[in-house]
Amino acid sequence: MAAQDRSAPAARAVGLSKAYGSGDTAVLALDRVDVEIDAGRFTAIMGPSGSGKSTLMHCLAGLDKPTGGEVWVGDTELSRLGDKQLTRLRRDRIGFVFQAFNLLPTLTAEENITLPGDIAGRKADAGWLAQVVETLGLQDRLRHRPHELSGGQQQRVAVARALAARPQLIFADEPTGNLDSRSGAEVLGFLRRSVDELGQTVVMVTHDPNAASFADLVLFLADGRIVDRLMGPTADTVLERMRRFDSRGAKPTTATTD
Ligand SMILES: Nc1ncnc2c1ncn2[C@@H]1O[C@H](COP(=O)(O)OP(=O)(O)OP(=O)(O)O)[C@@H](O)[C@H]1O
């Protein structure tokens, strides 16, 4: 099983702020955010366009540097790391799934899944890999190249690639944004299984209430702050919360029905 200590958060932000630019044109994308990402849980981040979702995810993943506060991944505070150490931490402890699947077209599904480990000179644990492939239902697709796979299958390969190194955390940025609703539900179901059956920790940014309903917890951002949380979300309760934000004057989300 993935090395997850459920009693300690997988990541946390303490008084996290992020400003872009300076002077009159400065934008405060995150405003003193405190949040804990529970290990072995599926967390969704939602909020209107420009509310800071991507910035929060990028800061938590060590892809963007905060201008104030702290970010911890496990027991490591990221500002204490140099660039090389940060790169290593991202490589060893964090997996990414993007809206564009980012698979290499000339490689088979299996080669795409093992590529990051191969580049890092690290052989994937065969037992773990077999479990990941089975959980994602990819046994019969390993020798296919991306163009021979459906969009949903390609995204499942991208999820398997993220899981292969057994990262402490997986960050998914609109992972179903390029998929039809059936393939999207399939990928979300597999992300859910990776949490339930493999003990993964997943953080996902989404605009879609249906996608958020696969999570254990939804964090709502507005104007760079966490303004609400919803445990055990359903598509209806998420939609209802989103409407409440809209009626309070927050900018509407770019998509509520995709
Ligand atoms: N590199 C940057 N330079 C300047 N401003 C930025 C930069 N990145 C983000 N911002 C600003 O920070 C704020 C938060 O942006 P962010 O992308 O985190 O929002 P978001 O909630 O992910 O939006 P969306 O749902 O539209 O993707 C926005 O006002 C945005 O314009």
The ligand as a Tripos MOL2 file, in Angstrom:
@<TRIPOS>MOLECULE
LIG
   31    33     1     0     0
SMALL
NO_CHARGES

@<TRIPOS>ATOM
      1 N1          1.3940   34.4310  -13.6150 N.pl3     1 LIG1
      2 C1          0.4750   35.3060  -13.2110 C.ar      1 LIG1
      3 N2          0.6990   36.6370  -13.2900 N.ar      1 LIG1
      4 C2         -0.2130   37.5380  -12.8690 C.ar      1 LIG1
      5 N3         -1.3980   37.2100  -12.3360 N.ar      1 LIG1
      6 C3         -1.6950   35.8930  -12.2460 C.ar      1 LIG1
      7 C4         -0.7810   34.8830  -12.6720 C.ar      1 LIG1
      8 N4         -1.3480   33.6750  -12.4410 N.ar      1 LIG1
      9 C5         -2.5630   33.9190  -11.9040 C.ar      1 LIG1
     10 N5         -2.7660   35.2480  -11.7710 N.ar      1 LIG1
     11 C6         -3.9590   35.9010  -11.1910 C.3       1 LIG1
     12 O1         -4.1800   35.3400   -9.9060 O.3       1 LIG1
     13 C7         -5.5680   35.1330   -9.6890 C.3       1 LIG1
     14 C8         -5.8380   33.6650   -9.3920 C.3       1 LIG1
     15 O2         -5.5570   32.9000  -10.5660 O.3       1 LIG1
     16 P1         -5.7330   31.3150  -10.6350 P.3       1 LIG1
     17 O3         -5.2790   30.8760  -11.9820 O.co2     1 LIG1
     18 O4         -5.1150   30.6840   -9.4490 O.co2     1 LIG1
     19 O5         -7.3400   31.1870  -10.5240 O.3       1 LIG1
     20 P2         -8.2550   29.9190  -10.8160 P.3       1 LIG1
     21 O6         -9.2640   29.8850   -9.7260 O.co2     1 LIG1
     22 O7         -7.4320   28.7000  -11.0180 O.co2     1 LIG1
     23 O8         -8.9400   30.3680  -12.1830 O.3       1 LIG1
     24 P3         -9.5660   29.4950  -13.3990 P.3       1 LIG1
     25 O9        -10.7250   28.7420  -12.8260 O.co2     1 LIG1
     26 O10       -10.0050   30.5580  -14.3550 O.co2     1 LIG1
     27 O11        -8.4730   28.6340  -13.9290 O.co2     1 LIG1
     28 C9         -6.2910   35.6530  -10.9310 C.3       1 LIG1
     29 O12        -6.6920   36.9820  -10.6910 O.3       1 LIG1
     30 C10        -5.2150   35.6120  -11.9930 C.3       1 LIG1
     31 O13        -5.4340   36.5860  -12.9690 O.3       1 LIG1
@<TRIPOS>BOND
     1     1     2 1
     2     2     3 ar
     3     2     7 ar
     4     3     4 ar
     5     4     5 ar
     6     5     6 ar
     7     6     7 ar
     8     6    10 ar
     9     7     8 ar
    10     8     9 ar
    11     9    10 ar
    12    10    11 1
    13    11    12 1
    14    11    30 1
    15    12    13 1
    16    13    14 1
    17    13    28 1
    18    14    15 1
    19    15    16 1
    20    16    17 2
    21    16    18 1
    22    16    19 1
    23    19    20 1
    24    20    21 2
    25    20    22 1
    26    20    23 1
    27    23    24 1
    28    24    25 2
    29    24    26 1
    30    24    27 1
    31    28    29 1
    32    28    30 1
    33    30    31 1
@<TRIPOS>SUBSTRUCTURE
     1 LIG1         1 GROUP 0 **** ****
